[in-house]
Amino acid sequence: MDLRDRILDATRRLTLEHGTIPSLNAVAEATGVSKGGLMHHFPSRAALVDGLARRALDEIDVAMREAAAEGRAAAAWLGLSVPRGDDLDLFRAMAVAHRALEGPESGVLADAAAAIARWERLIADEVGDPVRARIIRLVGDGLAGNALAGLDDPVADVDLATLLDHLGVADRRP
């Protein structure tokens, strides 16, 4: 594991422990690197948030491509749209930090928009209809928003199979 990944892992762990994005000093200490070494990779707390967000986008991208190859992009999208456990806590902290720390020069929002468009195309390829794909994507967005806002219990309130059935999508999970 390279230093950048170790730093992001420490940032994730500290964020989950404390509920907020940690200071650069805390991350440097937890990672066992000098603050200068940390700042070589992440010069600010905003850069740490950006790094966590880009890592999440990469992970979802891999999951969506794998699901699309198996003909289950829609089911994967809706499943991924309901963060649970540590992911939910991390995403909440990142959402707060993003608004407070992120500058317009980051580009992470543009990257996220491009990734979402890419994932929606995978769903459209599967369901054969770009409008249905948009509806499925928006349902996933709503699930994610409700989970982040604490409006739904993601484990109890989301019956993915029923949702997929109503959206006219076969659930092809293994």
URUR-V448273 format. One record per residue. N is the residue number from 1. SS is DSSP state (hx for helix, st for strand, lp for the rest). D_LAST is the distance of its C-alpha to the last C-alpha in Angstrom with 1 decimal. Layout:
# URUR-V448273
n=N ss=SS d_last=D_LAST
n=N ss=SS d_last=D_LAST
This chain:
# URUR-V448273
n=1 ss=lp d_last=30.7
n=2 ss=lp d_last=33.3
n=3 ss=hx d_last=35.7
n=4 ss=hx d_last=34.1
n=5 ss=hx d_last=30.7
n=6 ss=hx d_last=32.7
n=7 ss=hx d_last=34.5
n=8 ss=hx d_last=31.5
n=9 ss=hx d_last=29.9
n=10 ss=hx d_last=33.2
n=11 ss=hx d_last=33.5
n=12 ss=hx d_last=30.1
n=13 ss=hx d_last=31.0
n=14 ss=hx d_last=34.5
n=15 ss=hx d_last=33.2
n=16 ss=hx d_last=31.0
n=17 ss=hx d_last=33.9
n=18 ss=hx d_last=36.5
n=19 ss=lp d_last=34.7
n=20 ss=lp d_last=36.4
n=21 ss=lp d_last=36.3
n=22 ss=lp d_last=38.6
n=23 ss=lp d_last=41.9
n=24 ss=hx d_last=42.3
n=25 ss=hx d_last=44.4
n=26 ss=hx d_last=41.7
n=27 ss=hx d_last=39.1
n=28 ss=hx d_last=41.6
n=29 ss=hx d_last=42.5
n=30 ss=hx d_last=38.9
n=31 ss=hx d_last=38.1
n=32 ss=lp d_last=41.4
n=33 ss=lp d_last=42.7
n=34 ss=lp d_last=45.8
n=35 ss=hx d_last=45.7
n=36 ss=hx d_last=46.9
n=37 ss=hx d_last=44.0
n=38 ss=hx d_last=41.5
n=39 ss=hx d_last=43.3
n=40 ss=hx d_last=43.1
n=41 ss=hx d_last=39.4
n=42 ss=lp d_last=39.4
n=43 ss=lp d_last=42.9
n=44 ss=lp d_last=42.2
n=45 ss=hx d_last=39.9
n=46 ss=hx d_last=38.9
n=47 ss=hx d_last=37.8
n=48 ss=hx d_last=35.6
n=49 ss=hx d_last=34.0
n=50 ss=hx d_last=33.6
n=51 ss=hx d_last=32.0
n=52 ss=hx d_last=29.5
n=53 ss=hx d_last=28.6
n=54 ss=hx d_last=28.3
n=55 ss=hx d_last=26.0
n=56 ss=hx d_last=23.7
n=57 ss=hx d_last=23.9
n=58 ss=hx d_last=23.0
n=59 ss=hx d_last=19.9
n=60 ss=hx d_last=18.7
n=61 ss=hx d_last=19.6
n=62 ss=hx d_last=17.5
n=63 ss=hx d_last=14.4
n=64 ss=hx d_last=15.2
n=65 ss=hx d_last=16.0
n=66 ss=hx d_last=12.8
n=67 ss=hx d_last=10.8
n=68 ss=hx d_last=13.5
n=69 ss=hx d_last=13.2
n=70 ss=lp d_last=9.6
n=71 ss=lp d_last=11.2
n=72 ss=lp d_last=10.0
n=73 ss=hx d_last=13.2
n=74 ss=hx d_last=14.4
n=75 ss=hx d_last=11.6
n=76 ss=hx d_last=11.8
n=77 ss=hx d_last=15.5
n=78 ss=hx d_last=15.8
n=79 ss=hx d_last=13.7
n=80 ss=hx d_last=15.9
n=81 ss=lp d_last=18.9
n=82 ss=lp d_last=19.1
n=83 ss=lp d_last=20.4
n=84 ss=lp d_last=20.5
n=85 ss=hx d_last=22.8
n=86 ss=hx d_last=24.5
n=87 ss=hx d_last=23.0
n=88 ss=hx d_last=24.6
n=89 ss=hx d_last=27.9
n=90 ss=hx d_last=27.9
n=91 ss=hx d_last=27.4
n=92 ss=hx d_last=30.1
n=93 ss=hx d_last=32.5
n=94 ss=hx d_last=31.8
n=95 ss=hx d_last=32.4
n=96 ss=hx d_last=35.8
n=97 ss=hx d_last=36.7
n=98 ss=hx d_last=35.8
n=99 ss=hx d_last=38.3
n=100 ss=hx d_last=40.9
n=101 ss=hx d_last=40.6
n=102 ss=lp d_last=39.1
n=103 ss=lp d_last=41.6
n=104 ss=lp d_last=41.5
n=105 ss=lp d_last=41.6
n=106 ss=lp d_last=38.2
n=107 ss=lp d_last=36.2
n=108 ss=hx d_last=33.0
n=109 ss=hx d_last=33.0
n=110 ss=hx d_last=33.4
n=111 ss=hx d_last=30.6
n=112 ss=hx d_last=28.4
n=113 ss=hx d_last=29.5
n=114 ss=hx d_last=28.7
n=115 ss=hx d_last=25.2
n=116 ss=hx d_last=24.5
n=117 ss=hx d_last=26.0
n=118 ss=hx d_last=23.8
n=119 ss=hx d_last=20.6
n=120 ss=hx d_last=21.9
n=121 ss=hx d_last=22.6
n=122 ss=hx d_last=18.9
n=123 ss=hx d_last=18.1
n=124 ss=hx d_last=21.1
n=125 ss=hx d_last=20.1
n=126 ss=hx d_last=16.8
n=127 ss=hx d_last=18.6
n=128 ss=lp d_last=21.9
n=129 ss=lp d_last=24.1
n=130 ss=hx d_last=25.4
n=131 ss=hx d_last=26.7
n=132 ss=hx d_last=23.4
n=133 ss=hx d_last=21.9
n=134 ss=hx d_last=24.8
n=135 ss=hx d_last=24.2
n=136 ss=hx d_last=20.6
n=137 ss=hx d_last=21.8
n=138 ss=hx d_last=24.7
n=139 ss=hx d_last=22.7
n=140 ss=hx d_last=20.7
n=141 ss=hx d_last=24.1
n=142 ss=hx d_last=25.5
n=143 ss=hx d_last=22.7
n=144 ss=hx d_last=23.5
n=145 ss=hx d_last=27.2
n=146 ss=hx d_last=27.2
n=147 ss=hx d_last=25.3
n=148 ss=hx d_last=27.8
n=149 ss=hx d_last=30.7
n=150 ss=lp d_last=29.7
n=151 ss=lp d_last=29.7
n=152 ss=lp d_last=26.3
n=153 ss=lp d_last=24.7
n=154 ss=lp d_last=21.3
n=155 ss=lp d_last=19.7
n=156 ss=lp d_last=21.6
n=157 ss=lp d_last=22.2
n=158 ss=lp d_last=19.1
n=159 ss=lp d_last=16.8
n=160 ss=hx d_last=14.2
n=161 ss=hx d_last=13.0
n=162 ss=hx d_last=16.7
n=163 ss=hx d_last=17.6
n=164 ss=hx d_last=15.2
n=165 ss=hx d_last=16.6
n=166 ss=hx d_last=20.1
n=167 ss=lp d_last=19.6
n=168 ss=lp d_last=18.5
n=169 ss=lp d_last=15.1
n=170 ss=lp d_last=12.1
n=171 ss=lp d_last=9.1
n=172 ss=lp d_last=6.3
n=173 ss=lp d_last=3.8
n=174 ss=lp d_last=0.0
